[in-house]
């Protein structure tokens, strides 16, 4: 007998009500179907939309309802950004960065709400780390690079994660803390041509910046799992 698939509805909250909810429907084959719905819609309407999407499907069951998954901006709020790019990231900060990325990328979606409090505390532990160094730490380890690719395919976590990280990058840019020499050093450490990251940074296109890293950064150990 095939194991029943999974139906999960998660509301993304980041200090206020989320704009939308996402249904993840897993078929017996393992294929995941995503359906974005209005989070204000009555539950009966949500179920009807899911039923319409998977008409004549079997093996799909309601497994859980996640009420809260979020990622808050780890950067300190300040008009003038004082995070020192050349300060070495200490072990406590590195462990916190790794904890968030590995949790968001590797833990089952229906368990993520359990880690929200710990992820918030972890974000506070690297609030003084320059955002370029956060991305450097992610892209210079095999496990965090792999987890980030996993997280990118999870809309439930990718959107709030990127919202917080984009705010951190924007604060550095606005605070005159995204100097050309920092960008050049960062690019060398993650194995990418500086010109490839300068364009999105100067355009303040933070989604483009991260996508450039995902597409072009040197993959630690040349693991084929990252060649997507």
Rosetta blueprint (number, residue, H / E / L):
1 X L
2 X L
3 X L
4 X L
5 X E
6 X E
7 X E
8 X E
9 X E
10 X E
11 X E
12 X E
13 X L
14 X L
15 X L
16 X L
17 X L
18 X L
19 X L
20 X E
21 X E
22 X E
23 X E
24 X E
25 X E
26 X E
27 X L
28 X L
29 X L
30 X L
31 X L
32 X E
33 X E
34 X E
35 X E
36 X E
37 X E
38 X E
39 X L
40 X L
41 X L
42 X L
43 X H
44 X H
45 X H
46 X H
47 X H
48 X H
49 X H
50 X H
51 X H
52 X H
53 X H
54 X L
55 X L
56 X L
57 X L
58 X L
59 X L
60 X E
61 X E
62 X E
63 X E
64 X E
65 X E
66 X E
67 X E
68 X E
69 X E
70 X L
71 X L
72 X L
73 X L
74 X L
75 X L
76 X L
77 X L
78 X L
79 X L
80 X L
81 X L
82 X L
83 X L
84 X L
85 X L
86 X L
87 X L
88 X L
89 X L
90 X L
91 X H
92 X H
93 X H
94 X H
95 X H
96 X H
97 X H
98 X H
99 X H
100 X H
101 X H
102 X H
103 X H
104 X H
105 X H
106 X H
107 X L
108 X L
109 X H
110 X H
111 X H
112 X H
113 X H
114 X H
115 X H
116 X H
117 X H
118 X H
119 X H
120 X H
121 X H
122 X H
123 X H
124 X H
125 X H
126 X L
127 X L
128 X L
129 X L
130 X L
131 X H
132 X H
133 X H
134 X H
135 X H
136 X H
137 X H
138 X H
139 X H
140 X L
141 X L
142 X H
143 X H
144 X H
145 X H
146 X H
147 X H
148 X H
149 X H
150 X H
151 X H
152 X H
153 X L
154 X L
155 X H
156 X H
157 X H
158 X H
159 X H
160 X H
161 X H
162 X H
163 X H
164 X H
165 X H
166 X H
167 X H
168 X H
169 X H
170 X H
171 X H
172 X H
173 X H
174 X H
175 X L
176 X L
177 X L
178 X L
179 X L
180 X H
181 X H
182 X H
183 X H
184 X H
185 X H
186 X H
187 X H
188 X H
189 X H
190 X H
191 X L
192 X L
193 X L
194 X H
195 X H
196 X H
197 X H
198 X H
199 X H
200 X H
201 X H
202 X H
203 X L
204 X L
205 X L
206 X H
207 X H
208 X H
209 X H
210 X H
211 X H
212 X H
213 X H
214 X H
215 X H
216 X H
217 X L
218 X L
219 X L
220 X H
221 X H
222 X H
223 X L
224 X H
225 X H
226 X H
227 X L
228 X L
